[in-house]
């Protein structure tokens, strides 16, 4: 059963109401509010903004004695909600009620409009009883301002020989934020609050790190696996909380990374890989709301198939459960891929791949769009936009690593994927290309880049590495919607360690724009500059970065890229300039570029900012533990 809440639309952006009424700090006030209404007797609900079903999705109203549902807009009279037909608010005087619940924040004016209609002796109650403390608000006059709810969740674990670390930066300072802090709440697997606290962010664009080991010591906690709720207080310019999440093992051969959870729960997620015969794939279902997920509300199906298997157990409010894919789809095998029926119950989840050797890696599926339709104009873009939509990813040194791509349908309307893959040397020279076909929705076709190079890697990639680009190819027809995604898997031939990541395509480095592409973080497109965040390794781990310069049309011959090393307070420690060929890439390590002394000076919480005002780069980052393990994920910008 899907929650009847609004979360995100590409027209209106993110919705703050579900965050406001589902905030951990709103839970007890909400319970007190409902208990107060139950005790008072029959209650009329006035729903001028159409929020009744959303509120009831997150907070149980079944104990209320409902004396009527009333609305303001004439067009909504008679509409069904809460098991009632909505009446005009002008009918309120005849209601036999003891209280009136006005379903709105900042409700004073709405109350003033109807105060004369309230039955004599009836108490008026509003959602303002659930407001967060005043000092947590950026905009107290508009409670549902998205900046008041710059929140997100992170998978967080410490125990069983494993720990986690969330890393970001105070990028809100770059938008003019003066005082930024974080309210943090740690939930265990049962949804119980283990700790909540508030930390102050650096005054400038400094680094922020939350280590599960330090949290465990600070609060005297036993082992836990759950989720960390992050609320950035004082956010300006950007209501999205972005971060890198590193997952470490006490064993040196366990290391992986992933990134922010995408703060808006979705109906569906896709790109979850099926396990190999000697693997287990665990989907971490982590409830993002203050109400339980009922049994048979979360389901899995093979991509392109309608038969769905349902999780037969509930998940507590803010709780977590490990769902072994084989529990619901025992016959699923890589490279099949799995669609997640999520019902808006959780933000973008994590999955964990456990190999027979005991090695583990964590990654994430992606939001599957329900609002997209095939775009008949995309096949006609080539005459103006060249390659058009590009999905770039590293080709790590082929003598050491296997680089594998699995195209993944990422919209409910996608019936086929007409795609090709191009391989480029770091110098920008095209090394190989192959048409993958007009792949059906239920395809299970992964491609090893080594097979495309067909043993010619030393000559085809004289730099020793390069990158691949997944692009649309309509030679056999097919449809496209611009939401082209793929999973990229990397396997170390020597250690058998693996890492994987997934992302979607964009148009890169063209002066022309198409809809919202080339995408811009700030202002209107085109986005033709780079600002990428690279966290640094700790505990002796080195940091690697693979920067790619994709271009839909010919652009500047080389990039003009600056790598800027900062300490945790945002102060500059060192910088260096690099140039990347158009359609080329640069694979580097922080220790080689900056040296150990400069990295030590940057210290815990230090980071690298990658800036380029001449072109848009795309990047991947990871940590390296000698010859034993590595991690890899795509980077984020702001």
Beta strands, then each sheet from edge to edge (+ up, - down):
strand 1: 8-9
strand 2: 13-14
strand 3: 43-46
strand 4: 66-71
strand 5: 80-81
strand 6: 84-85
strand 7: 87-88
strand 8: 99-102
strand 9: 123-126
strand 10: 150-159
strand 11: 162-169
strand 12: 181-187
strand 13: 193-200
strand 14: 207-211
strand 15: 224-233
strand 16: 244-249
strand 17: 255-259
strand 18: 268-273
strand 19: 279-286
strand 20: 299-302
strand 21: 309-310
strand 22: 320-324
strand 23: 337-341
strand 24: 350-355
strand 25: 360-364
strand 26: 366-367
strand 27: 389-395
strand 28: 401-408
strand 29: 416-425
strand 30: 430-440
strand 31: 446-448
strand 32: 466-472
strand 33: 485-492
strand 34: 498-504
strand 35: 506-507
strand 36: 530-535
strand 37: 542-548
strand 38: 561-566
strand 39: 572-578
strand 40: 585-589
strand 41: 607-612
strand 42: 618-625
strand 43: 629-630
strand 44: 633-634
strand 45: 636-637
sheet 1: 1+ 2-
sheet 2: 7+ 4+ 3+ 8+ 9+
sheet 3: 5+ 6-
sheet 4: 13+ 12- 15+ 10- 11+ 14-
sheet 5: 13+ 12- 15+ 10- 11+ 16- 17+
sheet 6: 21+ 20- 23+ 18- 26+
sheet 7: 22+ 19- 24+ 25-
sheet 8: 30+ 29- 32+ 27- 35+
sheet 9: 31+ 28- 33+ 34-
sheet 10: 39+ 38- 41+ 36- 45+
sheet 11: 40+ 37- 42+ 43-
sheet 12: 40+ 37- 42+ 44-
end
